[in-house]
Amino acid sequence: MSTHTLITGPTSGIGLALAEALAARGEPLLLVARRADALAALAADLRQRHGAEVIEHACDLADAAQVELLAQRIERQAPGLKLLINNAGFATCGAFDEQDWRSELDLLQVNVVSLARLCHAAARRMKADGGGQILNVSSVSGFMPGPWMSNYAASKAYVLHFSEGLREELAGHKVGVSVLCPGTTRSPFFGKAGINLDKIEAGGAPVMTPEAVARITLAALPRNPAIIVPRWINRVLAVSPRFGPRSLLRKVVGRLYRDAAAPAA
């Protein structure tokens, strides 16, 4: 019987908040992260505080060979999956042609290719088990172009459209697919990307906590929604590209991201 929730990227940000909330409910977890030491520390903490069953699987999602081993584990081995949460992802910020190409390739591997591979494995397993649920984490950025974060925004657009398509394909097999599109969320994500979060906040962008995003997401999942956009202002941002010229949208978003990539004065 499918019982476990697999979460990628659970050691910080939204992934950590989701792992914490699910462990507090007593949900069995399979946690996947690159750093084995951080993963072990998190698993031990969740076991101690919540008595939760936590299985660790160290995996660098930028390494296709390691991802393939994880996918094969999902397809062939216990535990079965009740829920797959593809949360892991990262961004780069700045002019695309000035970024290190290896980093841009790793971004596509983690945000797009590895996510799709794990969905492929989970879909097969869940269909064989008679049901399950997949949650892919995109972003409000997936609804619009993102100059100065062009590769990241495009990767999140892929996640959004891929998830909606997969949802229709699996609907007849009792496998639900939802996509989470949060707005700006306070986490180490921004520092790692070289983004000045203080400038984003100063510009008036709404900033949520990971805990709030996790709470809204887990409350919504039982309804199996197609798209989850936490907070009304982020829902406005998500639909705003429909109501203005894209030439203006590119300039506005590009100005925001370009300024956010600049170091603090």
C-alpha atoms as an extended CHARMM CRD file, in Angstrom:
* protein
*
       265  EXT
         1         1  MET       CA              0.0000000000        0.0000000000        0.0000000000  PROA      1               0.0000000000
         2         2  SER       CA              1.2850000000        3.4790000000       -0.8740000000  PROA      2               0.0000000000
         3         3  THR       CA              2.0240000000        5.3420000000        2.3300000000  PROA      3               0.0000000000
         4         4  HSD       CA              5.0920000000        7.5530000000        2.0540000000  PROA      4               0.0000000000
         5         5  THR       CA              5.5850000000       11.1570000000        0.9690000000  PROA      5               0.0000000000
         6         6  LEU       CA              8.7840000000       11.8540000000       -0.9500000000  PROA      6               0.0000000000
         7         7  ILE       CA             10.0630000000       15.4300000000       -0.7100000000  PROA      7               0.0000000000
         8         8  THR       CA             13.0270000000       16.7470000000       -2.6800000000  PROA      8               0.0000000000
         9         9  GLY       CA             14.9110000000       19.7180000000       -1.2840000000  PROA      9               0.0000000000
        10        10  PRO       CA             13.5940000000       19.3770000000        2.3010000000  PROA      10              0.0000000000
        11        11  THR       CA             16.4830000000       20.9810000000        4.2030000000  PROA      11              0.0000000000
        12        12  SER       CA             15.4330000000       24.6340000000        3.8440000000  PROA      12              0.0000000000
        13        13  GLY       CA             12.6460000000       26.9500000000        2.7280000000  PROA      13              0.0000000000
        14        14  ILE       CA              9.3060000000       25.5770000000        1.5650000000  PROA      14              0.0000000000
        15        15  GLY       CA             10.6030000000       22.0050000000        1.4790000000  PROA      15              0.0000000000
        16        16  LEU       CA             11.6280000000       22.1700000000        5.1310000000  PROA      16              0.0000000000
        17        17  ALA       CA              8.2840000000       23.6940000000        6.1350000000  PROA      17              0.0000000000
        18        18  LEU       CA              6.4170000000       20.9300000000        4.3000000000  PROA      18              0.0000000000
        19        19  ALA       CA              8.5660000000       18.2110000000        5.8700000000  PROA      19              0.0000000000
        20        20  GLU       CA              8.0520000000       19.7030000000        9.3180000000  PROA      20              0.0000000000
        21        21  ALA       CA              4.2770000000       19.9680000000        8.9190000000  PROA      21              0.0000000000
        22        22  LEU       CA              3.9020000000       16.4390000000        7.5360000000  PROA      22              0.0000000000
        23        23  ALA       CA              6.1470000000       14.9200000000       10.2070000000  PROA      23              0.0000000000
        24        24  ALA       CA              4.0560000000       16.6760000000       12.8690000000  PROA      24              0.0000000000
        25        25  ARG       CA              1.0400000000       14.8480000000       11.4340000000  PROA      25              0.0000000000
        26        26  GLY       CA              2.8540000000       11.5250000000       11.7190000000  PROA      26              0.0000000000
        27        27  GLU       CA              3.1950000000       11.0640000000        7.9560000000  PROA      27              0.0000000000
        28        28  PRO       CA              5.9910000000        8.6630000000        6.8890000000  PROA      28              0.0000000000
        29        29  LEU       CA              8.5660000000       10.5660000000        4.8370000000  PROA      29              0.0000000000
        30        30  LEU       CA             11.2290000000        9.7910000000        2.2600000000  PROA      30              0.0000000000
        31        31  LEU       CA             13.4960000000       12.8430000000        2.1520000000  PROA      31              0.0000000000
        32        32  VAL       CA             15.8540000000       13.5140000000       -0.7630000000  PROA      32              0.0000000000
        33        33  ALA       CA             18.6540000000       16.0880000000       -0.6280000000  PROA      33              0.0000000000
        34        34  ARG       CA             22.1510000000       16.5960000000       -1.9730000000  PROA      34              0.0000000000
        35        35  ARG       CA             23.9940000000       17.0740000000        1.3230000000  PROA      35              0.0000000000
        36        36  ALA       CA             23.9760000000       13.8300000000        3.3040000000  PROA      36              0.0000000000
        37        37  ASP       CA             25.0260000000       15.5600000000        6.5400000000  PROA      37              0.0000000000
        38        38  ALA       CA             22.2150000000       18.1140000000        6.4570000000  PROA      38              0.0000000000
        39        39  LEU       CA             19.7380000000       15.4160000000        5.4640000000  PROA      39              0.0000000000
        40        40  ALA       CA             20.7830000000       13.1510000000        8.3320000000  PROA      40              0.0000000000
        41        41  ALA       CA             20.5130000000       15.9990000000       10.8370000000  PROA      41              0.0000000000
        42        42  LEU       CA             17.0250000000       16.9000000000        9.6160000000  PROA      42              0.0000000000
        43        43  ALA       CA             15.8200000000       13.2910000000        9.6670000000  PROA      43              0.0000000000
        44        44  ALA       CA             17.1260000000       12.7680000000       13.2020000000  PROA      44              0.0000000000
        45        45  ASP       CA             15.4590000000       15.9830000000       14.3750000000  PROA      45              0.0000000000
        46        46  LEU       CA             12.0780000000       15.0440000000       12.8760000000  PROA      46              0.0000000000
        47        47  ARG       CA             12.2500000000       11.5730000000       14.3920000000  PROA      47              0.0000000000
        48        48  GLN       CA             13.1180000000       12.9230000000       17.8110000000  PROA      48              0.0000000000
        49        49  ARG       CA             10.5280000000       15.7060000000       17.9420000000  PROA      49              0.0000000000
        50        50  HSD       CA              7.6390000000       14.0470000000       16.1230000000  PROA      50              0.0000000000
        51        51  GLY       CA              8.2940000000       10.3210000000       16.2780000000  PROA      51              0.0000000000
        52        52  ALA       CA              7.8980000000       10.2520000000       12.5290000000  PROA      52              0.0000000000
        53        53  GLU       CA              9.2300000000        7.5370000000       10.2400000000  PROA      53              0.0000000000
        54        54  VAL       CA             11.8430000000        9.2750000000        8.0840000000  PROA      54              0.0000000000
        55        55  ILE       CA             13.8770000000        7.5580000000        5.3810000000  PROA      55              0.0000000000
        56        56  GLU       CA             16.8960000000        9.4110000000        3.9760000000  PROA      56              0.0000000000
        57        57  HSD       CA             18.1350000000        9.2650000000        0.3940000000  PROA      57              0.0000000000
        58        58  ALA       CA             21.1430000000       11.4250000000       -0.4620000000  PROA      58              0.0000000000
        59        59  CYS       CA             20.9500000000       12.4140000000       -4.1280000000  PROA      59              0.0000000000
        60        60  ASP       CA             22.4020000000       15.2640000000       -6.1690000000  PROA      60              0.0000000000
        61        61  LEU       CA             19.5460000000       16.1280000000       -8.5180000000  PROA      61              0.0000000000
        62        62  ALA       CA             22.0340000000       17.7980000000      -10.8620000000  PROA      62              0.0000000000
        63        63  ASP       CA             23.5900000000       14.3640000000      -11.4470000000  PROA      63              0.0000000000
        64        64  ALA       CA             21.5070000000       12.4020000000      -13.9530000000  PROA      64              0.0000000000
        65        65  ALA       CA             23.0010000000        9.0650000000      -12.8850000000  PROA      65              0.0000000000
        66        66  GLN       CA             22.0420000000        9.6110000000       -9.2330000000  PROA      66              0.0000000000
        67        67  VAL       CA             18.5460000000       10.6930000000      -10.2550000000  PROA      67              0.0000000000
        68        68  GLU       CA             18.1450000000        7.5520000000      -12.3230000000  PROA      68              0.0000000000
        69        69  LEU       CA             18.9520000000        5.3860000000       -9.2960000000  PROA      69              0.0000000000
        70        70  LEU       CA             16.3390000000        7.2600000000       -7.2550000000  PROA      70              0.0000000000
        71        71  ALA       CA             13.7680000000        6.8950000000      -10.0390000000  PROA      71              0.0000000000
        72        72  GLN       CA             14.4120000000        3.1570000000      -10.2110000000  PROA      72              0.0000000000
        73        73  ARG       CA             13.9590000000        2.9260000000       -6.4520000000  PROA      73              0.0000000000
        74        74  ILE       CA             10.5830000000        4.6130000000       -6.8010000000  PROA      74              0.0000000000
        75        75  GLU       CA              9.5200000000        2.2800000000       -9.5980000000  PROA      75              0.0000000000
        76        76  ARG       CA             10.7400000000       -1.0130000000       -8.1610000000  PROA      76              0.0000000000
        77        77  GLN       CA             11.1950000000       -0.8720000000       -4.4190000000  PROA      77              0.0000000000
        78        78  ALA       CA              9.3060000000       -0.2090000000       -1.2050000000  PROA      78              0.0000000000
        79        79  PRO       CA              8.1240000000        2.0410000000        0.2270000000  PROA      79              0.0000000000
        80        80  GLY       CA              5.3420000000        2.9450000000       -2.1320000000  PROA      80              0.0000000000
        81        81  LEU       CA              4.4280000000        6.5760000000       -2.6310000000  PROA      81              0.0000000000
        82        82  LYS       CA              1.2850000000        8.3330000000       -1.5040000000  PROA      82              0.0000000000
        83        83  LEU       CA              2.6130000000       11.7520000000       -2.4690000000  PROA      83              0.0000000000
        84        84  LEU       CA              5.5930000000       13.0080000000       -4.4650000000  PROA      84              0.0000000000
        85        85  ILE       CA              6.6020000000       16.6250000000       -3.7710000000  PROA      85              0.0000000000
        86        86  ASN       CA              9.0870000000       17.8820000000       -6.3580000000  PROA      86              0.0000000000
        87        87  ASN       CA             10.2450000000       20.9210000000       -4.4090000000  PROA      87              0.0000000000
        88        88  ALA       CA             13.9920000000       21.1070000000       -5.1340000000  PROA      88              0.0000000000
        89        89  GLY       CA             15.1200000000       23.8850000000       -7.4290000000  PROA      89              0.0000000000
        90        90  PHE       CA             17.4380000000       26.8360000000       -7.6740000000  PROA      90              0.0000000000
        91        91  ALA       CA             17.9280000000       30.0470000000       -9.6100000000  PROA      91              0.0000000000
        92        92  THR       CA             20.6590000000       32.1700000000      -11.1020000000  PROA      92              0.0000000000
        93        93  CYS       CA             20.2980000000       35.9260000000      -11.3990000000  PROA      93              0.0000000000
        94        94  GLY       CA             21.9550000000       38.2670000000      -13.8800000000  PROA      94              0.0000000000
        95        95  ALA       CA             22.4890000000       38.4330000000      -17.6240000000  PROA      95              0.0000000000
        96        96  PHE       CA             22.1900000000       34.9190000000      -19.0430000000  PROA      96              0.0000000000
        97        97  ASP       CA             25.2820000000       35.1180000000      -21.2380000000  PROA      97              0.0000000000
        98        98  GLU       CA             27.3910000000       36.2470000000      -18.2660000000  PROA      98              0.0000000000
        99        99  GLN       CA             26.4760000000       33.2200000000      -16.1360000000  PROA      99              0.0000000000
       100       100  ASP       CA             28.6280000000       30.1300000000      -15.8650000000  PROA      100             0.0000000000
       101       101  TRP       CA             27.2060000000       27.6730000000      -18.3880000000  PROA      101             0.0000000000
       102       102  ARG       CA             27.6810000000       24.7250000000      -16.0350000000  PROA      102             0.0000000000
       103       103  SER       CA             25.3910000000       26.4270000000      -13.5050000000  PROA      103             0.0000000000
       104       104  GLU       CA             22.7600000000       27.0890000000      -16.1650000000  PROA      104             0.0000000000
       105       105  LEU       CA             22.8960000000       23.4600000000      -17.2880000000  PROA      105             0.0000000000
       106       106  ASP       CA             22.6050000000       22.2720000000      -13.6780000000  PROA      106             0.0000000000
       107       107  LEU       CA             19.5610000000       24.5370000000      -13.2670000000  PROA      107             0.0000000000
       108       108  LEU       CA             17.8260000000       22.8450000000      -16.1870000000  PROA      108             0.0000000000
       109       109  GLN       CA             18.7670000000       19.4050000000      -14.8890000000  PROA      109             0.0000000000
       110       110  VAL       CA             17.4180000000       20.0660000000      -11.3830000000  PROA      110             0.0000000000
       111       111  ASN       CA             14.3940000000       22.2330000000      -12.1640000000  PROA      111             0.0000000000
       112       112  VAL       CA             13.2410000000       20.4450000000      -15.3220000000  PROA      112             0.0000000000
       113       113  VAL       CA             14.8530000000       17.1230000000      -16.2190000000  PROA      113             0.0000000000
       114       114  SER       CA             15.0760000000       15.5710000000      -12.7490000000  PROA      114             0.0000000000
       115       115  LEU       CA             11.5670000000       16.7230000000      -11.9020000000  PROA      115             0.0000000000
       116       116  ALA       CA             10.2240000000       15.1190000000      -15.0660000000  PROA      116             0.0000000000
       117       117  ARG       CA             12.1410000000       11.8750000000      -14.4350000000  PROA      117             0.0000000000
       118       118  LEU       CA             10.7720000000       11.5510000000      -10.9070000000  PROA      118             0.0000000000
       119       119  CYS       CA              7.2500000000       12.2650000000      -12.1710000000  PROA      119             0.0000000000
       120       120  HSD       CA              7.7070000000        9.5550000000      -14.8000000000  PROA      120             0.0000000000
       121       121  ALA       CA              8.7410000000        7.0160000000      -12.1390000000  PROA      121             0.0000000000
       122       122  ALA       CA              6.0760000000        8.0960000000       -9.6520000000  PROA      122             0.0000000000
       123       123  ALA       CA              3.2930000000        8.0340000000      -12.2450000000  PROA      123             0.0000000000
       124       124  ARG       CA              4.1310000000        4.4470000000      -13.1570000000  PROA      124             0.0000000000
       125       125  ARG       CA              4.3150000000        3.3770000000       -9.5380000000  PROA      125             0.0000000000
       126       126  MET       CA              1.1260000000        5.1750000000       -8.5210000000  PROA      126             0.0000000000
       127       127  LYS       CA             -0.8440000000        3.7740000000      -11.4530000000  PROA      127             0.0000000000
       128       128  ALA       CA              0.2800000000        0.2770000000      -10.4690000000  PROA      128             0.0000000000
       129       129  ASP       CA             -0.6450000000        0.9570000000       -6.8280000000  PROA      129             0.0000000000
       130       130  GLY       CA             -4.0960000000        2.2730000000       -7.7460000000  PROA      130             0.0000000000
       131       131  GLY       CA             -3.5820000000        5.9600000000       -6.9880000000  PROA      131             0.0000000000
       132       132  GLY       CA             -1.4660000000        8.7140000000       -5.5200000000  PROA      132             0.0000000000
       133       133  GLN       CA             -0.7080000000       12.3880000000       -5.8120000000  PROA      133             0.0000000000
       134       134  ILE       CA              2.0720000000       14.5380000000       -7.2810000000  PROA      134             0.0000000000
       135       135  LEU       CA              2.8490000000       18.1140000000       -6.2740000000  PROA      135             0.0000000000
       136       136  ASN       CA              5.3400000000       20.0110000000       -8.4220000000  PROA      136             0.0000000000
       137       137  VAL       CA              6.6640000000       23.3460000000       -7.2090000000  PROA      137             0.0000000000
       138       138  SER       CA              6.7350000000       26.0480000000       -9.8560000000  PROA      138             0.0000000000
       139       139  SER       CA              6.5150000000       29.7900000000       -9.1400000000  PROA      139             0.0000000000
       140       140  VAL       CA              4.5310000000       32.8830000000      -10.0030000000  PROA      140             0.0000000000
       141       141  SER       CA              7.5550000000       33.5130000000      -12.2490000000  PROA      141             0.0000000000
       142       142  GLY       CA              6.3250000000       30.6450000000      -14.4080000000  PROA      142             0.0000000000
       143       143  PHE       CA              3.4540000000       32.7840000000      -15.6550000000  PROA      143             0.0000000000
       144       144  MET       CA              5.7060000000       35.4400000000      -17.1980000000  PROA      144             0.0000000000
       145       145  PRO       CA              9.0760000000       36.0190000000      -18.8710000000  PROA      145             0.0000000000
       146       146  GLY       CA             11.8920000000       36.8570000000      -16.4680000000  PROA      146             0.0000000000
       147       147  PRO       CA             14.7120000000       38.9350000000      -17.9340000000  PROA      147             0.0000000000
       148       148  TRP       CA             17.8480000000       38.6530000000      -15.7810000000  PROA      148             0.0000000000
       149       149  MET       CA             16.4300000000       35.3750000000      -14.5110000000  PROA      149             0.0000000000
       150       150  SER       CA             15.5240000000       34.0780000000      -17.9600000000  PROA      150             0.0000000000
       151       151  ASN       CA             16.5270000000       30.4510000000      -17.5140000000  PROA      151             0.0000000000
       152       152  TYR       CA             14.8700000000       30.1640000000      -14.1000000000  PROA      152             0.0000000000
       153       153  ALA       CA             11.5670000000       31.7020000000      -15.2170000000  PROA      153             0.0000000000
       154       154  ALA       CA             11.5260000000       29.4620000000      -18.2870000000  PROA      154             0.0000000000
       155       155  SER       CA             12.1760000000       26.3830000000      -16.1410000000  PROA      155             0.0000000000
       156       156  LYS       CA              9.2270000000       27.2690000000      -13.9200000000  PROA      156             0.0000000000
       157       157  ALA       CA              7.0080000000       27.8110000000      -16.9710000000  PROA      157             0.0000000000
       158       158  TYR       CA              7.9150000000       24.2710000000      -18.0070000000  PROA      158             0.0000000000
       159       159  VAL       CA              6.9230000000       22.9280000000      -14.5840000000  PROA      159             0.0000000000
       160       160  LEU       CA              3.5890000000       24.7540000000      -14.7350000000  PROA      160             0.0000000000
       161       161  HSD       CA              2.5920000000       23.5460000000      -18.2020000000  PROA      161             0.0000000000
       162       162  PHE       CA              4.0280000000       20.0630000000      -17.7650000000  PROA      162             0.0000000000
       163       163  SER       CA              2.0690000000       19.5980000000      -14.5270000000  PROA      163             0.0000000000
       164       164  GLU       CA             -1.2110000000       20.6960000000      -16.0960000000  PROA      164             0.0000000000
       165       165  GLY       CA             -0.7160000000       18.3290000000      -19.0170000000  PROA      165             0.0000000000
       166       166  LEU       CA              0.2550000000       15.4220000000      -16.7860000000  PROA      166             0.0000000000
       167       167  ARG       CA             -2.7940000000       16.0760000000      -14.6260000000  PROA      167             0.0000000000
       168       168  GLU       CA             -5.1160000000       15.3650000000      -17.5540000000  PROA      168             0.0000000000
       169       169  GLU       CA             -3.1940000000       12.2570000000      -18.5840000000  PROA      169             0.0000000000
       170       170  LEU       CA             -3.3630000000       10.7020000000      -15.1070000000  PROA      170             0.0000000000
       171       171  ALA       CA             -6.8500000000       11.8060000000      -14.0800000000  PROA      171             0.0000000000
       172       172  GLY       CA             -8.3970000000        8.4920000000      -15.1160000000  PROA      172             0.0000000000
       173       173  HSD       CA             -5.9140000000        6.5270000000      -13.0240000000  PROA      173             0.0000000000
       174       174  LYS       CA             -6.7260000000        8.1330000000       -9.6470000000  PROA      174             0.0000000000
       175       175  VAL       CA             -3.4080000000        9.9780000000       -9.6800000000  PROA      175             0.0000000000
       176       176  GLY       CA             -3.7900000000       13.6620000000       -8.8880000000  PROA      176             0.0000000000
       177       177  VAL       CA             -1.3030000000       16.2660000000      -10.0990000000  PROA      177             0.0000000000
       178       178  SER       CA             -1.1050000000       19.7640000000       -8.6430000000  PROA      178             0.0000000000
       179       179  VAL       CA              1.3710000000       22.5750000000       -9.1920000000  PROA      179             0.0000000000
       180       180  LEU       CA              2.3250000000       25.0540000000       -6.4850000000  PROA      180             0.0000000000
       181       181  CYS       CA              3.1410000000       28.5650000000       -7.6930000000  PROA      181             0.0000000000
       182       182  PRO       CA              4.3000000000       30.6260000000       -4.7250000000  PROA      182             0.0000000000
       183       183  GLY       CA              5.3610000000       34.2300000000       -4.9340000000  PROA      183             0.0000000000
       184       184  THR       CA              8.4150000000       35.5970000000       -3.1670000000  PROA      184             0.0000000000
       185       185  THR       CA              9.0510000000       33.4260000000       -0.1060000000  PROA      185             0.0000000000
       186       186  ARG       CA             11.6880000000       34.1650000000        2.5270000000  PROA      186             0.0000000000
       187       187  SER       CA             14.3320000000       31.4240000000        2.3580000000  PROA      187             0.0000000000
       188       188  PRO       CA             18.0420000000       30.8040000000        1.6290000000  PROA      188             0.0000000000
       189       189  PHE       CA             17.0160000000       30.4050000000       -2.0430000000  PROA      189             0.0000000000
       190       190  PHE       CA             17.6070000000       34.0980000000       -2.7050000000  PROA      190             0.0000000000
       191       191  GLY       CA             21.0380000000       34.3310000000       -1.1410000000  PROA      191             0.0000000000
       192       192  LYS       CA             22.2230000000       31.2810000000       -3.0790000000  PROA      192             0.0000000000
       193       193  ALA       CA             21.0100000000       32.8850000000       -6.3060000000  PROA      193             0.0000000000
       194       194  GLY       CA             22.7310000000       36.1780000000       -5.5520000000  PROA      194             0.0000000000
       195       195  ILE       CA             19.4050000000       37.9810000000       -5.1980000000  PROA      195             0.0000000000
       196       196  ASN       CA             19.0280000000       40.8970000000       -2.8050000000  PROA      196             0.0000000000
       197       197  LEU       CA             15.7340000000       40.1160000000       -1.0610000000  PROA      197             0.0000000000
       198       198  ASP       CA             15.7860000000       43.4510000000        0.7880000000  PROA      198             0.0000000000
       199       199  LYS       CA             15.5250000000       45.2610000000       -2.5550000000  PROA      199             0.0000000000
       200       200  ILE       CA             12.5700000000       43.1090000000       -3.5780000000  PROA      200             0.0000000000
       201       201  GLU       CA             10.7840000000       43.9310000000       -0.3340000000  PROA      201             0.0000000000
       202       202  ALA       CA             11.6660000000       47.6130000000       -0.6360000000  PROA      202             0.0000000000
       203       203  GLY       CA             10.0690000000       47.5810000000       -4.0680000000  PROA      203             0.0000000000
       204       204  GLY       CA              6.7620000000       46.5230000000       -2.5220000000  PROA      204             0.0000000000
       205       205  ALA       CA              6.7580000000       42.8570000000       -3.5090000000  PROA      205             0.0000000000
       206       206  PRO       CA              4.7550000000       40.6890000000       -1.0590000000  PROA      206             0.0000000000
       207       207  VAL       CA              6.9580000000       38.2530000000        0.8440000000  PROA      207             0.0000000000
       208       208  MET       CA              5.5680000000       35.1200000000        2.5330000000  PROA      208             0.0000000000
       209       209  THR       CA              7.0970000000       32.7630000000        5.0580000000  PROA      209             0.0000000000
       210       210  PRO       CA              7.7410000000       29.1420000000        4.0550000000  PROA      210             0.0000000000
       211       211  GLU       CA              5.4780000000       28.0320000000        6.8970000000  PROA      211             0.0000000000
       212       212  ALA       CA              2.5530000000       30.0300000000        5.5040000000  PROA      212             0.0000000000
       213       213  VAL       CA              3.0830000000       28.5840000000        2.0290000000  PROA      213             0.0000000000
       214       214  ALA       CA              3.2500000000       25.0490000000        3.4500000000  PROA      214             0.0000000000
       215       215  ARG       CA              0.1060000000       25.5440000000        5.5350000000  PROA      215             0.0000000000
       216       216  ILE       CA             -1.9130000000       26.8110000000        2.5630000000  PROA      216             0.0000000000
       217       217  THR       CA             -0.5640000000       24.0620000000        0.3020000000  PROA      217             0.0000000000
       218       218  LEU       CA             -1.3180000000       21.1680000000        2.6410000000  PROA      218             0.0000000000
       219       219  ALA       CA             -4.8030000000       22.5230000000        3.3200000000  PROA      219             0.0000000000
       220       220  ALA       CA             -5.4730000000       22.6400000000       -0.4350000000  PROA      220             0.0000000000
       221       221  LEU       CA             -4.0450000000       19.2540000000       -1.4640000000  PROA      221             0.0000000000
       222       222  PRO       CA             -6.9950000000       17.1010000000       -0.3190000000  PROA      222             0.0000000000
       223       223  ARG       CA             -9.1390000000       18.9710000000       -2.8770000000  PROA      223             0.0000000000
       224       224  ASN       CA             -6.6430000000       18.0240000000       -5.6210000000  PROA      224             0.0000000000
       225       225  PRO       CA             -6.5100000000       21.5140000000       -7.1990000000  PROA      225             0.0000000000
       226       226  ALA       CA             -4.7660000000       21.9570000000      -10.5310000000  PROA      226             0.0000000000
       227       227  ILE       CA             -2.8830000000       25.0980000000       -9.4590000000  PROA      227             0.0000000000
       228       228  ILE       CA             -2.1620000000       26.4400000000       -5.9810000000  PROA      228             0.0000000000
       229       229  VAL       CA             -1.1660000000       30.1170000000       -5.7670000000  PROA      229             0.0000000000
       230       230  PRO       CA             -0.8820000000       31.1440000000       -2.1120000000  PROA      230             0.0000000000
       231       231  ARG       CA             -2.1650000000       34.6160000000       -1.1730000000  PROA      231             0.0000000000
       232       232  TRP       CA             -4.4740000000       36.8000000000       -3.2440000000  PROA      232             0.0000000000
       233       233  ILE       CA             -1.7940000000       39.2750000000       -4.3350000000  PROA      233             0.0000000000
       234       234  ASN       CA              0.1810000000       36.4430000000       -5.9120000000  PROA      234             0.0000000000
       235       235  ARG       CA             -2.9420000000       35.2840000000       -7.7320000000  PROA      235             0.0000000000
       236       236  VAL       CA             -3.2560000000       38.7960000000       -9.1350000000  PROA      236             0.0000000000
       237       237  LEU       CA              0.3580000000       38.6590000000      -10.2930000000  PROA      237             0.0000000000
       238       238  ALA       CA             -0.2410000000       35.2680000000      -11.8980000000  PROA      238             0.0000000000
       239       239  VAL       CA             -3.1090000000       36.5170000000      -14.0600000000  PROA      239             0.0000000000
       240       240  SER       CA             -1.6740000000       39.9830000000      -14.7640000000  PROA      240             0.0000000000
       241       241  PRO       CA              0.1530000000       38.9050000000      -17.9760000000  PROA      241             0.0000000000
       242       242  ARG       CA             -3.2770000000       38.4540000000      -19.6080000000  PROA      242             0.0000000000
       243       243  PHE       CA             -4.2280000000       42.0930000000      -19.2500000000  PROA      243             0.0000000000
       244       244  GLY       CA             -1.2760000000       44.0790000000      -20.5330000000  PROA      244             0.0000000000
       245       245  PRO       CA              1.1640000000       44.1060000000      -23.4580000000  PROA      245             0.0000000000
       246       246  ARG       CA              3.9620000000       41.5970000000      -23.0320000000  PROA      246             0.0000000000
       247       247  SER       CA              6.4620000000       44.2170000000      -24.1330000000  PROA      247             0.0000000000
       248       248  LEU       CA              5.6170000000       46.1970000000      -20.9840000000  PROA      248             0.0000000000
       249       249  LEU       CA              5.5780000000       43.0560000000      -18.8360000000  PROA      249             0.0000000000
       250       250  ARG       CA              9.1050000000       42.1460000000      -19.9310000000  PROA      250             0.0000000000
       251       251  LYS       CA             10.3610000000       45.6020000000      -19.0160000000  PROA      251             0.0000000000
       252       252  VAL       CA              8.6940000000       45.7130000000      -15.6020000000  PROA      252             0.0000000000
       253       253  VAL       CA              9.7860000000       42.2250000000      -14.5620000000  PROA      253             0.0000000000
       254       254  GLY       CA             13.2330000000       42.7370000000      -16.0510000000  PROA      254             0.0000000000
       255       255  ARG       CA             13.7290000000       45.9300000000      -14.0640000000  PROA      255             0.0000000000
       256       256  LEU       CA             12.7580000000       44.1490000000      -10.8380000000  PROA      256             0.0000000000
       257       257  TYR       CA             15.1120000000       41.2140000000      -11.4030000000  PROA      257             0.0000000000
       258       258  ARG       CA             17.9770000000       43.3860000000      -12.6630000000  PROA      258             0.0000000000
       259       259  ASP       CA             17.7760000000       45.5670000000       -9.5700000000  PROA      259             0.0000000000
       260       260  ALA       CA             17.5280000000       42.5060000000       -7.3120000000  PROA      260             0.0000000000
       261       261  ALA       CA             20.7320000000       41.1150000000       -8.8320000000  PROA      261             0.0000000000
       262       262  ALA       CA             22.6330000000       44.3000000000       -7.9100000000  PROA      262             0.0000000000
       263       263  PRO       CA             24.5830000000       44.1940000000       -4.6450000000  PROA      263             0.0000000000
       264       264  ALA       CA             23.3390000000       46.2380000000       -1.7060000000  PROA      264             0.0000000000
       265       265  ALA       CA             24.7310000000       49.7540000000       -1.5010000000  PROA      265             0.0000000000
